[in-house]
Amino acid sequence: MKLSLALKVDDKDNVATVFANDITSGTHVVIRDKTGNTEEVEVIGDVPYGHKIAVRKIMKCEPVIKYGESIGRACADIAKGEYVHVHNMEAMRGRGDL
């Protein structure tokens, strides 16, 4: 079985970026961190190349952290391995309503 790669860049990250094509729900992906530690997870949802998956459960309203920085917050609970994008997170920058 071919395993695809996702990278978790910073220790604070709760998402990893997928570097593979044709990632569909049920695909297994290896998440690798900067020290070389790996963990295999089953993906929930279809994930385009360069998009994010959760490396652990992310609770609603919790910050989504990528590259050590908050890129928004979860607008729903997000399961480990789930595709993270505009359907379950919202950007917090430049909104003007907060």
Buried (B, 14 or more C-beta within 10 A) or exposed (E): EEEBBBBBBEEEBBBBBBBBEEBEEEBBBBBBBEEEEEBEBBBBBEBEEEBBBBBEBBEEEBBBBBEEEBBBBBBBBBBBBBBBBEEBBBEEEEEEEE
